[in-house]
Amino acid sequence: MTERKPYGMSWESWIDSQIRVAQEQGAFDNLPGAGKPLPDHGQDYDPMWWVKQLAKREQVSLLPPSLELARKVEKELANLDKLPDEATVRRRIDALNAEIGKLNATAVEGPPTRLAKFDVDQVVARWRRARSATPR
């Protein structure tokens, strides 16, 4: 903690002198981000900037549960052909079916879900065709 502002000294000159002393002591040397451009420089002011940064940093989803699950199903189906074996594909589809069933039975807010459970055998057959079509 610094000392108190001396009587008779203006706030501006007292603060300036503290900054000068800190600069002389090297307190501002090698700060992270030195010499780098400011993020979001040149963009219009957004009053909700802090909410968007918080949601991005904490990976918070602001979607209703049905839309969030639809997004998850879409990502899982897109990544199926990267899975190494049939057992893993079956486990992932079974897990998706469990989530879809739970949401269909309990969702009370947001838009209704349009997802139906997947036929595991059909998905596995599609996975096999995709694997045989792509060279390894």
N, C-alpha and C positions, 0 to 999 in steps of 0.2 A: 504494500500500500504506500502511496506517495504521501508526502507531507501535505498539510493544508495550504490552501492558497494564502499567500501573505497579504496582510491588510494593506490596502492602498494600491495593490497591483491589479490591473484589469484581468478579466478572465482570459481574454484573447492572448495577451502577452505571456501569462502564466502557462497556458496550454502550449503555446508556441515554444516556450523554453523547455518544457518537458519533452516535446517531440524532438527538438534539436539535440538534447542530451541523449535520448534514446537512439537517435541516428548515429551520434558519435560513438556510442557504445556498441553499435552493430546490431541492435535489436531488429532492424528491418532487413538485414542481409539474408540472402538465401531463403526467402519465403516461398512456400509452394505456389506455383502458378506465376511466378515472376517472369515477365517477358512474354507471357501467353495472352492471346486475346480474351476479352471477357465473353463468357458464354451468353448466348442470346443477344449479342450486341447488334443493333440495327433492326431488331424486330419490334413490332408494335407492343405497347404495354398491355399486359394481360392481368387483370386484377385477381385472377384465380391461379396465378403462376405457382404459388406455394402449394396449393392443393394438388396440382398436376405433378409437381416434383415429388411430393410425398407419396402419391399413389404409384409413381414410377419406381421410386427408391424402395418402397415397402412391398412392391408387386401386389398392390391391392386391386382387385377387380371391382369395377363399379357396375357390372352388368347384373341383370336379374339372373337367378339360378338357371332358368331354362336356356337362356342365351349363352351363359357361361358353359353349360354342359354341351350345347351344340358346337361351340368353338373347340372344346376339348375333344369331342368325337371327331370333328373334322381334322384336327392335328393328328390324332391317333391313327385314323385311316390313311392319312398321307404318309405316315412313317411306318406302316405295316411292312412294306417291302424291304425295309432295312433290318427287320428282325431276323435272327439267325436260324431259328428252327420253328417247327409247327407247334410244339408245346408252348413256346413263348407267345405265339400268336393266339392260341386258344386261351391262355391265361389273361392276356390283355383284353380280348373280346369279352370274356366272362366278367372281368372287372367292369368294363363299360356297360354291359348288360345289367349288372347289379346297380350301378349308379343310375342308369336310365329307369330301371324299375322303381328305385327309391324315389326319384324325383317325380315320376309319373303318379306315384301314390300319395305324395306329400306336398307337392308344390301348391301354394295358396297365393303367392304374390307374383306379379310380373306377367308377361305373356305366357300363354299355355305352351307346354312343350309339344313338339310335333315329332319327337323321336320315338321310334319303336325299337324293341330289342332286336339284335342282329341274330341271324341264323349262323351259328358258329361254323358249321360245315360249309356253307356257301362262302363265307369270308376266307376260310382256309383254302378252298378250291381256287378262289380268286388270287390268293397269295401264291399258291403253287404255280398258277399260270404266269403270274408276273415274274416269278423267280426263274421259270424256264425260258421266258422270252428275253430276259436280259442276260448278256454274257458276263461271266465273273472274271 
